[in-house]
């Protein structure tokens, strides 16, 4: 994503431009009017990553434009970051610059925060970390009331926890999520709440069972599960699978089965091309799947998975890349109609577009 300056007064026009772009991309598919879900204009990012630039005897937060890694932008303030990030940034930098143990060969700082101001800060080094480092990190964690993770090659030291617990509201229901510092989570919590609410509304009345690919830590899985008899969810990351299982217990949801598989592997299982030990306790034929939910990486769905997805009566597709979504829709709309289209502005002041579609099988395709 290109780094742009933050001018909140220009945000409505920037959002309108994104809505125009997604409308144009979806126009070949007879899509309905786009539902636009805006972001707060500031303090919306719950996580942030900064390089550390050492110059003039001091460490500075820095970012780089893609491909320009010798020309850092020194970050003096970060209005898109959460209030917790903005409060902690100067305090952390002061502590780093006071301590040779904390600053020596430090090259990256990562913040992970929540709406309730929980925080994990990861300090990443080009050197081994010893007990002297741990002692100073413990003092800093206590002073700032945060968790700290120190990382270097083949080394991870945790002061407190390496995760936060986020609480997101969907309608009147609250969901709690363990978010681990190295795992993917939606960075804009308020827009994430809107995404979850939209997905739940789109699933209303679909019934039957749900298959979800790329479930992550259960972000969508948990609220969607209340609208289906059973849910079978897949995820390739072991860390995310463990978080999803933890979050199921945390929220008292017991109708979800999570399997650690890639979408390609699961497609092979559905097509009965391969038998997988990870599925030995699961009878795929016993599920009454009415709906599939996918939230794939930027590359979109591969050809085999796309063909498998097309067999479901209802398709909920959340995309972080409108171009690959359009490519996938060129095939999906042969058999399905787009019933709903949404734009979720996860990343204001950038060219990034997050979108969602609900597709239902055409009557003649049944």
N, C-alpha and C positions, 0 to 999 in steps of 0.2 A: 504494500500500500504506500502511496506517496504521502509524505508528511506535508500537511498544509497548515497555514496559520489559522488560529481559532478566532473567528469573529461571530459571536452568537447572533448579531443582528442580521447576518447573511444566511443563517441556518435555514429559514423557511425556503429561500430560493434554491439552496443546494439540495434540499430534500425534494422540492418540486422537480428539479432536473433529474434526480434519480427515478422518481415516479414516471417521468416522461420516457426515460430510457427503458425501464422494465416494461412499460406499456407497449413501446415500439417493438421490443424483442418478442413479446407474447402475441402481437397482433396477427401473425400467420395462423395462430391456433384457436382463433375465435374465443379468446379468454374474456371473462367478465372484467368489469372495472376493478382496478387494483385497490385493495384496502391498505392504507398507509398507516404504519405505526411508528410514530416519531420517538426520538430519544430525548431525554433531558439535554439541554444545550451545553451543559458543563458538568463536571464531576461524575461522569457516567462510567468510566473504565474502572473495573474492580481489580484489574491486574495490569502491570506495566513492567517492561524490561528495558534497562538502560545499560549501555556500555559505560565503562569507567575510563575517562580520559585523564591521564596524569600529565600536568603541565605546570610550570612555574612553582614546583614544589608542593602542589596540591592536587587532590583528586576532584574530578568534576563529573556530573552526569552528562552523558552524551548520546546522541542518536546519529544515524547516517542515512542519507538517501541511498536507495539501492544502487549498487555498483560504484559508490563513491566512499570507499571505506578508509580513505586517508584524509577526508575532509569532514571532521565531526561537527555536529551542531551541539554546542554546549547548552544544556537545558537549565535555565534559571528558575522557571516555574512550569507547571504542568496542569493547566486548567481542565483538561479532559479527564485527569485522574480523579479517583474518589477523594472525598475529603480526608479520609485516613491517609491515603498516599501523600497528599499535599502537606498534611501535618507532619508526617514522619520524614519526608525527604530531607529537609534542612537539618533536622536533629540527627539523622543517621550520618549525613555527610560531615557534620561537625565532629562526630565521634570518630569517623574514619580518619579525618585529617589530624586528629589529636593523637592517633595511635599508629605507630609503625607496624605493629602486629596485625592490625585490621586492614591497613592500606597496602602493605607490601604485596605487589603482584596481584592485586585485586583487579579483575578486568570486567566483571559484570555484576549487576545488582538486579534482582527481580522481586517485585512486590506482588503479593496476593492478599486481597482484602475482601471483606464482606460488607453488606448493608448495615450490620451491627458493629462494624469497626474491628472485627477480629483481623489479625494480620500475621502472615508468615513472610519474612524477608530472607531471600537466598543470596548469599555472598559467594561468588565463584572466583576461584584463584588458579593461577599458574604455578602453584607451589604446594607442597604438603602442609597440612595443618596439624599443629601439635597441641599439647595440653595447655601451654601458655596462651595460644589463640583461644582455646575453649574457655579458659578462665575469663578473658576479656569479653568474649562473646556472651557469656552468662551474665556478666555485669551489665552489658548493654541491653540484653533482653529484659532484664529486671527493670532497668531504668526507663525503658520505653514501653514496657508492658506488651511485648511482642514475642513471637516465636522466631528463631533464627535457624537456618540451615546453612552450614558451611560445606562447600563442595570444591574438590580438586580431583585430579585424575585418580580414579578408582577409590575415592574417599568421599564419605558423607558423614558429617557430624550434625546431630540434631539437638538444638537447645529448645526444650518444650515439645512442640508437635511439628510435624512436617505437613500439616493440613489445617484448613479452617472448616467450619460448618456454616454454610450459607442457608438462609431461610428465604424461600420465595413464595409469594402468595398467588394462588390461582383461584379466582373467584373468592369464596369465603374460606377456602382450604389453604393451609400452610404446609409446605413441604421442606424438609431439612435435607441438605446434601453435604456429605463429606467431599471436600475438594482438595486433592493432594497437589503439592506445589509443582510437580513435574507433569501433571496430567492436563489434558485439554478440558477447559470449562468455558462456557459462554462468558465473554469479558464484560458485557453490558447487562447488569442484573435487572435493571428496570425494563429494558427491551426484552430480555429473556422471559420475564413474567408475562409480557404481552404475547410473545411467541407461544408460550405454553397455553395461555388462555385461548388463543386462536386455534391451536391444534385440538384442544379439548372441545371447543365449539364445533369444529369441523367434523369431529368424530361422533358427535351427538347422534344417537339413533342408528349407528351402523351395526351394532350388535356383533354376535359371534366372537371369534378369537382374532387376536392381532399378532402379526409377525413384525418385528422391528429389526432392521439391520443398522449397524454402527450405533449401538445404544449408549456408548460412553459410560458415564457414572450413573445412568438412569435418569438423566435430566428430563426427557420427555416421557420415558417409560412409566414413571410413577404416577403422574396425573392421568395419563391415558389409560392406565390399567383399570381405573375405576369405571371405565365405559365399555369394557369388554369382559367376556367370561374368563378367558385366559390369555396370557401374553407369553410368547416365546421371543426372546431377545438375544441378539448375537453381538459380540464385540471381540476384536482381536487382541487388544491390550490387556495383559493380565492385571495390571494395576487398576485399570478402569473397571474390569469385571469385579475385582474385589471391592471396589468402592460401590458399585451397583448393588452387590449383595449386602454390604453394610447399610446402604441407604434404604433397601427394602425393609430390613429389620428396624431401622431408625424410624420409619414411617408406618410400620405395621401393615405393609402390603404383602399379601401372601399368594397372589395368583400369577406371579411372574416366574418364569424359568429362564435363567441366563446361561448361554453357552459360549465358550471362548472359541470362536471361529471367525475366519474372514468371510466376507460376502461371497467370494469366489468359491470357497469350500462349501458354504451352506448351499449355494446354488447347485453344486455337484451332488450334495446329499438330497436335495429336493428332487433333482432329476434322476436319482437312484444310479448315478454314475460311480459313486464311491460310498463305502461304508466307513463311518468314523467312530472310533471308540468313545469320543466325547458325546456322541448321541446314543450310546447303547442303552441308556435308561429312558430315552424319549421316543415315543411312537408318533412320528410326524403325521401318519395317516389318521390318527385319532383327533387331530385338531380340525376345527371348523373355521378356517381362516376366511374372514370377510374382508380384511383390510391389511395392507402392508404399509409400514411407515419407514421411510429412508431419509437419512441426513448424511449423505456421502461426502468424501473429501472433494477438493476443488476440481479434480478430474471427472467427477460425476460417476455414473454407473457404467461398468464395463458391459460389453455386448451380451454375454451370457446372463449376467444378473439382470440386465434390462429386459431380456426376453422372459425371465422368470417372474419379474415384477409385473409384467404385462398380463399375467394369468390371474391376477387378483381382481375381484370386483371393484374395490376401492383402493386408491393409492394416495397416501399423504407423503408429499415430497418437500423437504426443506433443503434449500440449496444456498451455498456460500459463493456460487459462481453462476451468474445468470446466463453466460454464454454456453456453458456445458449443460445447464438446465434446458436451454432452448434446443440444443442438440439432442438430448434425451427425449424431449417432448415431441420432436419430429417423428419419432417412432411410437411413443406412448399414445399420441392423439389419433393414431390409426384405429385404435380400439377403445379409447377413452375420451370423454369430454372433460374440459376443465370447468369445474363448478365454482371454485373460489381461487382467487389470486391475492397474495399479500406481499407487501414490502416491509421488512423489519430493519430499521436503521440502526444496526449494531455499531457502526463506525462513522459517526458524523465527521464532517470535514475531511473525508477521504473519498476515493472513488469506489469503495467497496459497497456491494449491494447484497443483502441477505433477503431471500424470498421464499415463499411457500405456495404450493398449489395443492388443491384437492381435486383428484380426478375420479370420475365414475365411469364404469363400463357403458359403452353405447348399447342401446337396446338391440340393435341389429347384430352386435358382436356376441350376444349371449348364445 
